[in-house]
Amino acid sequence: MSGGYAAKKPPEGGGISARVFVVDDEDFIRDLYKDMFESNGHTVFSARSGDEAVRILRTMTSRPDAIIMDHRMPGKDGIQTTREILDMDPSIPIIFSSADESVREEALEAGAISFWTKPFPIAMLINATLDVVKAKKGSQ
């Protein structure tokens, strides 16, 4: 087909289509996750701060299947944001992704289901996120 049109690939991840919410203050990280998930047929929402994430989540009519959460952000940090989001909807799995290893235990105690220390291979995080979504959708 001509005209620059490219068909989207079917979603990778066992045929599921995931709705992933990325919360990170770094544009590069948000764009990287967005490109990686969307190129595999998934939908990505993003926020650059904890405050923005909570605001967006409150207006969503259909909640994300998973959230990838950074720690160090302006305003609310990732731990505060995780607690606030899980108070709104405890069914959303939150995957913590931070260069700050010292907050691992606190993030998990706040309700994150896993903690990834940056840097890591991006494909591994994406596969882990899709595994979480598959497990969540399989139990519904």
C-alpha positions in Angstrom: 0.0 0.0 0.0 1.3 3.5 -0.8 0.9 6.9 0.8 2.9 6.2 4.0 0.2 4.0 5.6 1.5 1.2 7.7 -0.8 -1.4 9.3 -0.4 -1.8 13.0 1.0 -5.1 14.2 -1.4 -7.2 16.2 -0.6 -6.8 19.9 2.3 -8.8 21.3 1.6 -10.3 24.7 -0.6 -13.3 24.0 -3.2 -11.5 21.9 -4.2 -9.1 24.6 -4.5 -5.3 24.0 -3.1 -3.5 27.0 -3.9 0.0 28.3 -0.7 1.2 30.0 -0.3 4.4 32.0 3.3 5.7 32.2 4.1 8.2 35.0 7.6 9.7 34.6 8.9 13.2 34.6 11.4 12.5 31.9 10.1 13.1 28.4 12.5 10.6 26.9 11.4 7.8 29.1 7.7 8.5 28.5 8.3 8.6 24.8 10.4 5.4 24.8 7.7 3.4 26.6 5.0 4.9 24.4 6.8 4.0 21.2 7.6 0.4 22.5 4.1 -0.4 23.6 2.2 1.3 20.8 4.4 -0.3 18.1 3.1 -3.6 19.5 -0.6 -2.5 19.3 -1.1 -1.4 22.9 -2.5 1.9 24.1 -0.4 4.3 26.3 -1.4 7.2 28.5 1.2 9.3 30.2 1.7 11.9 32.9 4.8 13.8 33.8 4.1 14.1 37.6 2.2 12.3 40.3 -0.3 15.2 40.5 -1.0 15.0 36.8 -1.4 11.2 37.0 -4.0 11.4 39.8 -5.8 14.1 37.9 -5.9 12.1 34.7 -6.9 8.9 36.4 -9.9 10.6 38.1 -11.2 11.6 34.7 -10.7 8.2 32.9 -13.9 6.2 32.3 -11.9 3.1 31.5 -9.0 2.5 33.8 -5.5 1.4 32.7 -4.6 -2.3 32.9 -1.2 -1.4 34.5 0.8 1.6 35.6 4.5 2.1 35.3 5.6 4.5 38.0 8.7 6.6 38.5 9.8 7.8 41.9 11.5 11.2 41.7 9.0 13.6 40.1 8.0 17.2 40.9 5.2 17.5 43.4 4.1 14.1 44.6 6.7 11.4 44.4 6.0 7.9 43.1 5.3 6.5 46.5 2.7 9.1 47.4 1.2 8.8 44.0 1.0 5.0 44.3 -0.8 5.2 47.6 -3.3 7.8 46.2 -4.0 5.8 43.1 -4.5 2.6 45.0 -6.9 4.4 47.4 -8.9 5.2 44.3 -8.7 1.8 42.6 -6.8 -1.0 44.4 -7.2 -3.3 41.3 -4.7 -1.4 39.2 -1.2 -3.1 39.2 1.6 -0.6 39.7 5.1 -1.4 38.5 7.7 0.8 40.1 10.6 1.9 37.9 13.3 4.0 39.6 17.0 4.6 39.7 16.6 5.0 43.5 17.1 1.5 44.9 16.7 2.9 48.4 12.9 3.2 48.0 12.3 -0.4 46.9 10.9 -1.6 50.2 8.7 1.5 50.7 7.4 1.3 47.1 6.4 -2.4 47.6 4.8 -1.6 51.0 2.9 1.2 49.3 1.3 -1.4 47.0 3.6 -1.6 43.9 3.6 -5.2 42.6 7.2 -5.1 41.5 10.2 -2.8 41.5 12.6 -2.3 38.6 15.9 -0.5 39.2 17.0 1.8 36.3 18.7 1.1 34.0 17.3 -2.2 32.8 16.5 -3.7 29.3 13.3 -2.0 28.2 12.0 -5.2 26.5 12.1 -7.0 29.9 9.9 -4.3 31.5 7.5 -4.4 28.7 7.2 -8.2 28.8 6.8 -8.1 32.5 4.1 -5.5 32.2 2.2 -7.5 29.6 2.5 -10.6 31.8 0.9 -8.6 34.6 -1.9 -7.5 32.3 -2.5 -11.1 31.0 -2.7 -12.4 34.6 -5.1 -9.6 35.5 -7.4 -10.1 32.5 -7.3 -13.8 33.0 -8.6 -13.5 36.6 -11.5 -11.2 35.7 
